[in-house]
Amino acid sequence: GAGVSQTPSNKVTEKGKYVELRCDPISGHTALYWYRQSLGQGPEFLIYFQGTGAADDSGLPNDRFFAVRPEGSVSTLKIQRTERGDSAVYLCASRYRLAGGYEQYFGPGTRLTVT
Amino acid sequence: AQKVTQAQTEISVVEKEDVTLDCVYETRDTTYYLFWYKQPPSGELVFLIRRNSFDEQNEISGRYSWNFQKSTSSFNFTITASQVVDSAVYFCALSEANFGNEKLTFGTGTRLTIIP
């Protein structure tokens, strides 16, 4: 079956611009996560959705970052006034079961480069 | 707060050697989950194993085995008879059982290179 997909795969933008990154989770997965992976580091949590609502956005670095999941499926991560420090790979993951430590399935990521 | 430490930044071994990747974790929860993920050069994270904090049984899957020891807060990963295809970055991760919000805390990863 289809895995988690993310678009675009690469995004180059100028400092100060607005960007949107899209995540299509596995069908039927209610939990959705966004992570950010900087070069040479492990992924870091940004935000968690259970259904349509953001249940935990404690990982968002500041108010330039925002994410939505209006219909409980596709999610969009939005970054305003991008800065060079935002350059990283943004990963999306979805999970089937509500709880119980089931694995998260990761997408291929969007590599964001801010020039 | 949770923390995962992978002290080995890079490891290189010759093909067919055994190799162990170390993982030490910190958490205040009594119920938590431990994971290993593989990130090959293509970049996509691949799930390898999940372990519940109440299950300290070691696990073997083909050439892979995992040793979970709560007494030392470690969850080490061993590859037996390594192969070139095992070359990748390996991440250990931890999540707490938190009403469904099982966000992952990752270590910094160990880059494993298998030399043919």
Interface residues (C-beta under 8 A of the other chain):
Chain A: A31 Y33 Y35 G40 Q41 G42 P43 E44 F45 Y48 Q50 A55 D56 G59 V89 L91 A93 R95 L98 A99 G100 G101 Y102 E103 Q104 Y105 F106 G107 P108 G109
Chain B: V4 Y33 F35 Y37 S42 G43 E44 L45 F47 R50 N52 F91 A93 S95 A97 F99 G100 N101 E102 K103 L104 T105 F106 G107 T108 G109
